[in-house]
Amino acid sequence: MYNFKRTKGQSTVEYAIVTAAVAGALLTPVPRSELIENTWLKDYQGKNVMTILNDRLKRAYNAYSYAKSLPPLPKTSR
């Protein structure tokens, strides 16, 4: 007979290992040598991916909210 309880426990261990690996990859600082080529990434040398992503999303939302707050363009008649 096949033991389903044991299989369920194995998938939990696999899930925990993959989740820990992804979290570790996102929280590990990016090496300085990886960020030399791109000009906008020079500000983020030595920071982790989550910090970079958080800052870029904040900047994008600030730009979006500023553009959204502008009054509409006036209609021109020709």
N, C-alpha and C positions, 0 to 999 in steps of 0.2 A: 504494500500500500504506500502511496506517495504522501509524504508529510508536508502539508501546505504551511504549517506554522513555521517550520524551519526555513522555508523559502522566503516567507514574508520577513523574517528577521535578517536574511541575507540582503534583501533589497534595501532595508533600512540602513544597514552598514554601508552599502554602495552609495546611497543617497547622501549620507553624512560625509563620506570621503570626497565625493564630487563637490558638494556644497563648500566644504572647507578649502578645497583647492581653488575654486572660483573666488571665494572671499579673500584668500591669500593673494591671488593674482591681482585683484582689484585694490588691495590695501598695501601692496609692496611698492615702495617708491620706484619711479621710473629712473633708470640710470641716466646720468647727465649726458653720456655719449649718444644716447638715442634721440635727444632733443636738440642737437646742434644744428641740424639741417633746416628745420622749419623755423621761420622767424617768429611766428606768434606763439610758439611753444617755449621760447627762451625764458619767459616769465615763470614757467612751471618746472624748471629744473629741480630735481630732487623731490618732487611731490608725487603723491600716488594718483592713480587713475580716478578714484572717486572725488578727490579734491578738484582735479582738472575738470571733470564732468560737471560737478556742482557749480563751479565758477562760470563755465561756458553757458550752462542753462540759465543762470542768473542774468548774465549779460544779454542773452537772447531774449529773455522775458522782459528785461528793462527796455530794450529796443522796441519790442512789440508793443508794450504798454505806452511808450512815448508816441509811437506812430498812431496808435489807436486813439490817443487823447487829442490829436490834432483836429482842428475843425475841417469839415469837408471843403473841397475846392469850390469856388463860386462858379456858377454856370456862365458861360460866355455866349453871347448871341452873335451870329454871323449874318 
